[in-house]
Amino acid sequence: MKKQPRAWVMILLVAVFWGLFFSSVRLTADKLSCDYPSREASESGLLREIRIGIFAHDVDHLWSKMHLEEGIDFNAEILFSRPCIRALSGILFPNLGITINDSGNTSKCYAGFLWEWTTRWGIFLDLGLGVAIHNGELNTPVPGRKLLGCRVLFRIPFELGYRISSRFRISLMFSHVSNGYTTEYNQGLDVLGVRLGYCF
């Protein structure tokens, strides 16, 4: 018997995460400690930053180690300033985004959290973990399409960037989605590209 997709496990995880997010928004008292260095505590709101980007879709020779799908991905993402946790000289906070493929291949929306480490010179590094819901193929072979196994996938992003002004940041981002071998098919999907961020 084939293993059944375990999408409900990932759906439960993201539901718990966002439940904690909305329940703790009012409990984050120390706004300045998780803000950008240039902002005053009185200016701190729920939104931390908005990023938009353009990515190469299903890049070869990276994590998934194979290329099938074509096209360009357009990305938009919201980063939230609360709740936040200081950890390992960085800051942990939630994110929410969408990536749309211009050729009708796999698109996705995603949510999770990012850990960000920033230097005094404006260079920053983001590492993340979350889940993505996509419209791609699951387990029926289709020419030129990845078999992703289940509708809900794990998402792992890496981003390196630079603050070019008090409001704008530019970065190079890579992200990988897959089901972590919880189903029979797990071809995975990688994107790589550039993003521009606007800080609130």
Secondary structure, 3 states (H helix, E strand, C coil): CCCCCCHHHHHHHHHHHHHHHHHHHHHCCCCHHHCCCCCCHHHCCCEEEEEEEEEEECCCCCCCCCCCCCCEEEEEEEEECCCCEEECCEEEEEEEEEEEECCCCCCEEEEEEEEEEECCCCEEEEEEEEEEEECCECCCCCCCCCECCCCEEEEEEEEEEEECCCCEEEEEEEEEEECCCCCCCCCCEEEEEEEEEEEC
